[in-house]
Amino acid sequence: MSWSVRTIALSVRTQPTYTIEDGVMHGRTEGLGGQVLHDTFATGVDIPIRMMGYEVLVHYKWEASRPPVLVARVKSLDGKFARGKPIVVRRWIESSTGQLLAESTCGSVTCLRRYDAVPEAKV
């Protein structure tokens, strides 16, 4: 990845939105160039999706902990996404701040993202 692409990627601050429909959480994040990423957080089933142009299988489950953690295991169907390395994403709400935390691990690399709650607009 070139220096200019990395610089642009670091400067972009995506703002995901989450909704709950019929007891299933859905996430939507607008990416670079208007690309929209959708997540469906249904537990106990394998969900085939396209992630950055690759076919992957995602399996969600709740980890019994305090606070509860939603764990996503991502598997490349053809071994090309992330060079076939397993990806694990753990999401939870930090009780002291109300932030949504998302910890992603791919191989030996782990990153932590923090999302602040946005107050609902008053109508």
C-alpha angles and dihedrals in degrees: 000000000000125000092247093053091048091049092051092045091052092051095053115093109196119202113208121202124206131202134177118223122176090345094306122112117228126193129199125189126176110220136190116314093015094294108155121211118205126196127190113196102201111152128222097024135088110242119200111213141157113250117187090335097313130108110241138168118227125196120189127197137162117249111217101235141112108291098023112249125212107216123200121193113197121199126185110232094209099028093245101102109088086353088286094299115146115254123206123187119189118193129188142149115252103227096207095054105020089232123145107234122200119189114191124193126188115172106315096339122096129180131182124213124193123204121193119217112250115218114243115256114253112235 
